[in-house]
Amino acid sequence: MKSGKKAGIFQDVWKTAGLNSRTDKKKVTLREMIFGYFLGPLLVLSMTSVVASYYLTFYRTYEDVVNQRVFLTVLPLISVIPMALSNIVIGIMVGKTRTKQGKARPYILMAAPMLLISGILVFCIPYFSLGVRMVWMVVTYNLFAAIANPVYGTSHYLMVSLSTRDLDQRGKLSVVSNIPAVAGNGLISSIVMPLILGWINSAGSNGVMQNRWQVVMTMFAVLAFVGCILEYFFTRERITEEDMVETDAFAEAGKSAEKDKRQTTATSGKVSQPSTLQQLKGAASDSYWWIIIIFYMLYQTGVMFKGGYVFNIFCHEFFQKVHIFGMTLSADMAQSVLALISGIPLAAGMLFIWPLANRFGKKNMILAGCVVSIAGSIVCLLAPDNFVVMLTGQTLKGLSSVPGAYIMMALFADVLDHLEAKLGYRVDGISMSVYNTVLTVVNGLAVAVFNFFYDSAMFSHKGIAAFFFLGFEIMAHGILIIVVSFLNVEKNIKEEQELIARRKGQI
């Protein structure tokens, strides 16, 4: 009874008129794309990517912490456990949530203060004893990584699949909504942040460096707060609204046994609420769902190994000083230049990837990206200490990232529709829970594994940096070429959407 009352109160809060979406059109609008799917997420993902990529770089400004080498390896490793559990719980909560504002959007708004507070606390460490500071690092990092970030991420990455069933609009939204993720990891984390690091590292002492870190990250946290507000008010869950309207109609029509029976059957088209375990079993019974999960597991591992933290270490190993075009570049500047060069084709890709995907198919573009990625990595490995060779290889790798960055989420949305047609109910929440859990585990393990080998006296620092930054993706994308070749969800997606519409009485 008490839980029921709490659920009722939770739903009543979201009936407040002031919390309504600022977009009321049946179709996705340009304003919705700009503020809800681009600007808002850009502000949030810029902050989350910088924290995820550079929190260990910040911790290394504490020399006594660095001397505890095992701590910097174990922290991301042990944090995987609460992060994974949190993603599972939050995914289940989102899947069970039904409010006037949808099931995902409320969590975007709730994430705003969480990201603001936790983002600041990660970098504002009191000057206490070593033990106290290490405990502070563990607690505050997990407040961010195991609570605030999953609350936002689970709901944010569901928005494309919940926004519309129109395949063309969904494709455009997939491109627009992934620009912030690309910009966060590419432009902000790998280009802008190294330049800021140059300013931070120019400080005369570690104390001043830490103060500069705090100023920078407080600004990022405030922008993330604003971003959550924008994304919440300028998005809309049209697919969730279909189910809400349907549920309300049946509530008004009465609760006869026959209607209840029809409501729980897949062929009736009425909204049912299967248990979380049933949803997981239903999703896991489909091969397409597994292909998506495997793709993101290997793809995200590669992203982590070539991300800001490992990227920065790679450049410090190979390019302490680079003389090119009459200029001398430091390692941080070299990172910015390499990231910029790889970012140009990635940024330009947003203009042509969807027309190509329409013509050749989303799956085929993903496969082409994997092939080009392998070629780019091989070019880089031919001479990893040659800056010109690296520029060439990184350009190829930037081009190869376009399909995975911009259209894979549209394929994920297609798979969720396919599962709805197959099962009779949606599995968004549990699917995103598994998706975020996989990414969380991958992110934690990737950093921990890299630190373990890089800090080991048994291996060459340069060799380890080159393998993880360049070599891993050759193996990972080779596997993905085989796996993704079986992802044929596009062939019947229109027919499956028509089936869903007939069940709902829409056609």
N, C-alpha and C positions, 0 to 999 in steps of 0.2 A: 504494500500500500504506500509505504513511504517512498519507495523507488518510483512508483507511478506518479506520486505527487511531484517529485523532483523532475521527472520527465515532462510533466505538464507545465511546471514553472519554466523549464528550459524552453519549451515550445512557445509559451506565452511571451517571453522576452522578445522573441524574434518576430512577433506580430506588431511590434511598435512601428508606427509609420515612418519615423525618422531613420529606421534601419533598412528601408526598402531600397532596392536597386535603382540606380539612376538611369537605367536603360530599360525601356518598356516595349521595345519592338519585338515582333515575332521572329525577325531575321537579325542576324548579327550585324551591328552597325559599325561604321568607321570609328566613331567616338569610343565605342566599346573596345575595338581592337587597339586603339592608341593608348587609352588610359588603363583599361582592365587587363589587357594581354601583353602590352609592351612596356609602358612607362612604370606602372606599379610593380610588376615582377622584376623589371630591370633594377629598381632601387633595392628591392629585397635580395635578389640573387647576387648582386654585386657585393653586398655585405656578407652573405652566407658563404660565398665562394672564397672571399678574402680570409674570413675567419678559418674556414676549413683548410685552406692552403698554407696559411702563414702563422697559425697559432704556435706551432713548434719553432718557427723562426723567432718569434717573440720570446718564447721560453728560453731560447739559447742565449738571450742577453743576460740571463742569470747564470754566472759562471759556476756557482756552487751546485746549481741544478744540472748543468751540463756535465759536471764531474760525476754525477750520479747517472752514468750512461744508461743503465738499465731502465731508469724512470721514463726517459723519452721514448723508449721502445715499448715499454709495458703499458703506458698510459693509453695510446690509441688502441692497443690490443684489448685491454680489459674494458675499455669504454664500449666496445662492440656489444657486450652483453646487455647493458641497460638500453643501448640505442636500438638493438634488434627487438627487445621486448616492447619498448615504447612504440616502435613502428607497428608492431602487430596489434597492440591494444588500440592505438589511435585509428588504424585502418578499420578495425572492427567497429569502433565508435562511430566513425564516419558512415560506414555501411548501414548502421542501424538508425542513424539520425534522420528525422523527418521534420522539417520546420517550414514555415512560410518562405524563408530565405534559401531553402534548399538543404542539402545534407553536407556539402563541402564548404560553401561560402562562409557559414558562421565560424568555422575554425580558422579561416584566413583572418577574420577580424580579431579573434581571440589571440592569434599569434602575434599581433602588433606589439602589445606591451611586453610579451615574453621575449621577443627578439631584441627589443630595446634594452631591457634590463640585463638579460643574460649576455648580450653582445658587449655591453660595457664592462660587466663584472669579469669576463674572461681576461681583459687586459688591464684592469685596475686591481693590482695585487698589493696588499698591504705589506709594509716593510717589517715583517715579523721574522721569526726563526725559520730556518730551512724547512723543518718538518711542517710547520703551519702553512707556509707558502705552497708546499707540494700538495697538501690536503686541499687548499684553496683552488689550486689548478685543477685537481681532479673533480671537485664539486662543481665549480663554475663552468668548466668545459662541458660537463655532462648536463648541466642545466640548459646549455645552448644546444648541444648535439643530440641529447636524448629526450628533450622535452620540446623546447621552442622550435627547433628546426623541423622535427617530424610533424608537429602540429601544422606548420605552414606547408611543408613539402607534400604531405599526403593529400591535402585539400587542393593545393595549387595544381599539381600534376593531373588531377582528375577533371579540371575545368574544361579542357578541350573535348573530352568524351561526353561531358554532361551538357555542353553548351548548345549543340545542335546535331540533328541527324543528316542534314544536308552535306553530302560528301564534298562538294566543291567548297562550301563555307568552312567545313571542318579542315580541309586541306590548307586553306589560307590561314585559318587560326593556328594550325600546327606550325606553320612557318613563322607567323608573327610571334606566337607564344614561346618559341624556342630561340628567338633572337636574344632575349634577355639572358638565357642560360649561356648562350655562346658568348655574348658580350661580357657576362660576369666572369666566365672562365678565361676568355681570350683577351678582350680589351682591358678589363679592369684588373684581373688577377695577374695576367702575364705581361701586360704592357704598361699600364698606369702604375700598378703597385711597385714594380721594380724601380721606377723613377722616384716614387715616394720613399722607397727603401734607401735610395742613394742619399736623400735628405736626412732620413733617420740615422743612417750609419755614419753620417758626417759629424754627428755629435761628439763632443770631446770625452764623454764618459757613458757608461752603461746606464746610469741613472737618468741622464738627459735623453738617451735613446728610448728608455722606457716611457718617459713623459711624452715624448713625441708619438710613440705608438698609441698611447692613451688618447691623445687629442684626435689623431686620425681615426681610430676605431670608434670613438664616441660619435663622430660625424657620420660614419657609415651606419651606426646603429640608429641614429635619428632618421636618416634617410630611409632605412628599412621600415621603420614605424610608419612613415608617410606612405611608403609603397604599399603596405598591407591595406591601408585605408582606401587608397585609390583602387586597388584590385578588387576589394570587396564591393565597393559602391558601383563600379563600372563593369560588372560581370553579371551573368544570369544563367541559371540552370534550367534550360528549357526542357530537357529530357526528364529531370526530376519533377518538374511541374506537371508533366503528362501523368505521372503516377499519382501525384498529389490530387489532381483534379479527379482522377479515376477513383481514388480512395474516398474522397469527399462525396462523390456521387453515390457510391454504394452505402455510405454511412447515412445519407439522407433517404435512401430508398428502403432502408430497413436492414435487419440482420437475420433474415430467414436462413434456415439450414441449407437450402439449396443454393443460395447466393454465396454462403460461406464456402460451400463445397466448390462452386465454380471459381471462387477467388483463389483457391489454393492449387488449382490445376494448371499445368503449363499450357494446355491447349485452349483454355478459356480466355487467355490474354489479360486476366485480371491480376492486379498486383498482389503478390504473395511475399511473405517474409520468412524464407527458409532460414534455418539456423546457420551460424557461421561455419560450422563443420560441413554442413551440406553444401554451402556455397564454395568452400575450399575444394571439396570432393568434385563438385561439378566443374569448377575451373580446371583442376588438375587432371580431369579426364580427357581434356582436349589437347592435342599435340601442338596446335597453333599457340596456345597459351604458354606452353613450355618453351617454345622457340623464342617468344618474346622475352621471357625471363632469362634464358641463356644468353640471348643477345645482349641485354643490358648488363648482365654480370660480367661478360668478357669486355664489352665496350667500355663500361665504366672503369674497369680495372686499368685499361689502357689510358683512359682520361686521367686517372689519378697518377699513373706513373709518368705522364708527360705534363702534369699540372704544375702550378706555381712553385711548390716546395721542391719537388725533384728537379724541375726545370732550372730553378735557381742554383741548386747544387751542381747540376751538370755544367752550367755556364761557368761557375767558379772553378770547376775542375779543368775545363778545356779552354776557356777564354778569359783568363785573368786580365789580359790586355790584348786587344785586337786592333791592328792597324789596317784600315781599309778606306779607300777614297780620300786619302789625306787626313783621316781622322783617327784618333786613338780612343777606343771604347773600353770602358771597364766591364767587368762581368755582368753587372746589373744592366748596363746599357746594352750589352750584347744580347741579353735575354729579351729586352724590350724590342730590339730590332728584329730578332728572329721571330718573336711572337707577332710583331706587326706584319712581317712578310707572310707568315702562314695565315694571319688573320684577314689579309686582303681578299684572297679567293673565298675564304669562309664567309666574309661579309657580302661579297658580290654574289655568292651562291643563292642568297635569299631571292634574288631577282629572277633566276632561271630554273631553280630546282623544281618548282611545282609544275610549270609547263612541261618539263622533261618527264616528271613523274606521271603526268596525265597521259603523255604519249607512250612512254615505255614501261610504265608500271612502277609503283613504289618499291616493290621487292627488287626489281632489276636494278634500280638506282642504288639501293643499299649494297647489292652485290658489287656493282661497279666501284663504289666507294671503298669497299674492302680491298679490291684489287689494286687500286691506285695507292692506298695506304701502305700496302706491302712494298710496292715499288718505291715510294718515298722513303720508307725506313731503310731499304737496301742502299739507296743512294747515300743517305746520311752515314750509314755504317762503313761505307767505302773509305771515308776520311772524316771521322767525327771531329778532328781537331782543325779541319780546314773550313774557315768561315764561309767561303763562297760555296763550297759543296753543301754545307749545312743549309745555306739560304735556298739552294735549289731543291734539296730534299724536303725542307720544311714547307716550301710552296706547294709541292705535291701533296704533302700530308694535310695541309690546310684545305686544299681542294677535295681531298678524300673524305674529310669530315663533314662536308655539306649534307649528304643524304641522311646520315645518322643524326645529325644535329637538328635538321628541320622537318623531316617527314616520318621518322620512326614512330613518333607519338601518334600520328594519324593512323598508322598501321595498328598500333596498340588499340586505338579507339575502334577500328574495324573489327578487331578480335573480340572486344567487349560486346559489340553489337552481334557478332556471330554467336557468341556464347548466350546472349539473351534469346536469340532465335532458337538455339538448340535446347536450352534449359527451361525457358519460359520465365526467367527472372534475371535481373542484372547482378553482376558480381564485381561491381566497381570497387567497393570498399576493401574487400578481402584481396582483390588483385593488386590494388595500390599498396595495401599493407605488405604484401609479399615483395612487390617491386621496391618499395622503400627499404624494406629489411635487407634485401639483397644488396642494394646500393650502400646501405649503412655498413654492412659486414665487409663488403669489398673495400670501402673507403678506409675503414679502420685497419683491416688486415694489410692492405697495400702499403700504407705508411709504415706500419710496424715491421713488415717483411723487408722493406727497403732499408729502414734504419738498422735492422739486425745485420744485414749483409754489409751495409756501408760502414757501420761503426766497428765491424769485425776486423781484427788485424790479419786475418787469414786471406783476405781478398784485396785486390787493387781498388782503390777508391774510384779511379777513372773507369776501370772495367765495369764495376758495378753500376756506376752512373750511366754509362753508355748502354749497358744491357737493359736496364729498366726503362730508360728514357726512349730508347730506339728499338731494341731487339724484341721486347715482349710483344708488341703489336703485330709483328710478323707472324708469330705463332697464333695469337688470339684471333686475328682476322682471317688466317687460313682456316681455322676451325669454323668461324662464322660463315664463310663462303659455303661450306658444306651444309651447315645447319639451316641457314636462311633460305637455301634453295628449295626447301620443303614448305615454305610459308606461302600457301596459295589462297589465302583468305580473300583476296581481291576478286577472284573469279566469280563468286556467288554473293558478294556482299549486298548488291542492289536487291536481289531476290529475297535475301534474308531480311532486309529492312522492310520490304513490302509485306512479308509474313508478319513481322512485328506490328506493322500498322494495321493489318487486317485483324489481328487479335485484339487490338485496342479499339477497333471500330472506326478507325480514321479513314479507311478507304473501303 
